[in-house]
Amino acid sequence: HGTSRINERGHLEIGGCDTADLKAQFGTPLYIVDEQSVRNRCREYIDAFKVSGLKYQVAYASKAFCVMAMCRLAEEEGMSLDVVSDGELYTALEAGFPAERIHFHGNNKTPDEIEMALDAHIGCFVVDNEVELHLLQAIAAEKGRQVKILLRVTPGVEAHTHEYISTGQTDSKFGFDIGNGSAYEAVKLAASQPNLELLGLHSHIGSQIFEVEGFQMAVQRVAEFTRSVKEGLNVTFSVVNLGGGFGIRYVEGDTPLHVSQYVKAITDAVKTHFAGIAPELPEIWVEPGRSIVGDAGTTLYTVGTSKDIPGVRKYVAVDGGMTDNPRPALYESQYEALLANRANEPVEEKVSIAGKCCESGDMLIWDVELPKVESGDLLAVACTGAYNYSMASNYNRIRKPAVVFVKDGIGDLVVRRESLEDIVRHDVVPVRINKQT
Ligand code: LLP
């Protein structure tokens, strides 16, 4: 994928950078992000919306990978930004991301977070529930502000990979249910709040979705609901946000569509189902996260020990694991890997890749075919750009890896590797524990 290839030395090269050189320069484990690939993906979304002729915003869902350099890149590519916490918001603001293009999500925004976002003059709050609606109105009134909002609704469609289910009533912690009337009541309530300006609705149906039907069904449900509030409450919407969830290929057998196919399916469905509800079709927003950065990321590890259990399995351990990639342990996610320093050698053995945490569940890949693996080899795990660094932990007090952006043969550090000092930076030992007895 992207700009990676195997070079003359038989090494994996990404963005023109030899991974062995990246190891020498930055150490391992190392997250490597193919910058051009991220940029291309942003452009694919924007180009696809341009083709549709609709008004649009493409918001990068920063939860997938939120660091200042990524926020800068997203801004350069004309993206908006979806944040879900003060930490993501702070990262974006520190990076100089234009506040008016930031959307604030989440099902439990604290009063402090709401204030921070209001003071920063962000573009829009995606209001999740009634408690938040009242809280936001109160804080906005106190500050004498008008605040743009979307209401998050659950359209009764759940999608994951190939399956999408249409459920009458959605059991979800997020949003107002369209099916049981709570969304209708929320629109009525929101429209009557003096300091809130209701722009429209937000719907997110799931993640790592390969098919368009779930999105089309969500558009239809949201459109029907829009018609009903227009007729019943005389409220109209100028924005419909359809969330993220567009799938990527992690392993052979994953069959995502091209970005343009998802966007076309959505915009076509909008043209069909929203026709005639209001004089103008709504502006369409989407929030891709995984599909912007997922397959642009590679994690580079150094192989350490191994354990061969004859007739059973060979474990090969790397210098990272569930601390930098918790997805296999959490979701049984599958990944592909290759030996980055001997990328052109034939496959010779089947091994399982273990992490270095004190936990049996710390496995990265079960059964991957590689050349004969030796201590000191470089293992590259592909498609680790999304929900890896952003979900990394310090379990076992393991330091978080560095992150580099590679492009045109240059590797730029965008996150420094944590130091041992970082590990104890927030520790405090109360004086009484130090008392000599
Ligand atoms: N918008 C909303 C409201 C979301 O909840 C999400 C993801 C997105 C956008 C972006 O979805 P994407 O395009 O990245 O699929 N940690 C999990 C994924 C959780 C996704 C949560 N919401 C994983 O590692 O697979």
Residues whose N, C-alpha, C, O or C-beta is under 5 A from the ligand:
A	BS01	LLP	A61 A64 H204 G206 S207 Q208 G243 G244 G245 F246 E287 P288 G289 R290 S291 Y387
